[in-house]
């Protein structure tokens, strides 16, 4: 069950920087799939949507509901495309490792990119940085930094520390759920392949059930990531927070 990761190390300014080639590959594949879906669903747009256009419009409406539950549309409308892109990327990424894994010479090449903590923490850090950027852009530096002294000045260190905990929880929650799901799928697959009939009897129903549950978990985690991102954004850009 132990597989190596295809890691390469580059030296930069005396520091060893490691890159997981499998994670980079899966991020690229996920981005290509999302782009292909977007192109396929938005070709030949019609006033009365049919077929694939119905799907993409449902996604936009669904994400708009998430935004409007946390932000007035006058603030949140500008984040609509960002949130749609992000929820599709995370959902597709969560699903990629479910059907199968590709292992070559004991090296794992095909998995969910969100089963890598580096990927999920990078996504979380980018979203938190965007909340700071738009907070300063929309409210001005004075109005933005005034938030850190709310409800009173003594809580400023706590509010600053919260920015780091938000990044960690946002990224690690997604990583932990997807990684644990793929580990259990791998264990059930090993039970089927490496054992006698009893392994099939236990493994196949368990694998089917866990695959279905993992689809549910992957969907929920994509939703939670976007919802929390919009909550954090609302705290930075809305005047009433």
C-alpha positions, 0 to 999 in steps of 0.5 A: 500500500506504500507508494512513492511520490515522484518528487524532484528537488531544485536548489534555489539560493541555497535552499532545496525546493521539492516539487511533486510531479504527480500533483503538478500533473494532476493540477494541470489535468484538472484545469484542462478538464474544467476548461473543456467543460466550460467551453463545451457548455458555453458554445452556442449560447441560447436565450432558452438554455438546453442541454449542456447550457442548463448545467453551467447555468445551474452551477452559476445560480448555485454559486450565486446563492452561496455568495448572496448568503454571505455578501450583498450582490453589490460586493459579491457579484465581482467574485462570481466567476472566481467562485464558479471556477474554484468550485468546479476545479475543487470538485473535479479535483476531488473526483479524479482519484476515485475511479482508479490510481495509476502506479508505475514502479511503485510510484503513484502518478494518478490521484486527486490533486486535493489529496496533497496538502501542498495543493489545498494549502496553496488554494487556501492561501491564495483565497486568504490573500485575495480577501486582503487584497479586495478588503484594501481595494474596496474599503481603503487601507484605513477602513480595512486595518480598522477591522483588526481592532474590532471589537476593541484594540486588545483583540488585535493580536487574536484577529491577526492570528486568526488569519493563519488559522483560517488558512490552515483550517481551510486547506487542511479540512479539504486535504484530510477528507480527500486523502483519507478517502483515497487511503481507504479506497486503496485498502479496499482495493488491496483486499480485493486483489490480494486475498481469496474469495472472502476478500471479494465478499468484503471488499467489493460491497465496501468499495462500492459503498465507499466510492459513493460516500466519497463522491458525497464527501468530495461534493460537500468539501467543494461546497464548504471551501467556497462557502468559507471563502465567501465568509472570509471575503465578506469579513474583509469587504463588507462594511457591516462586519 
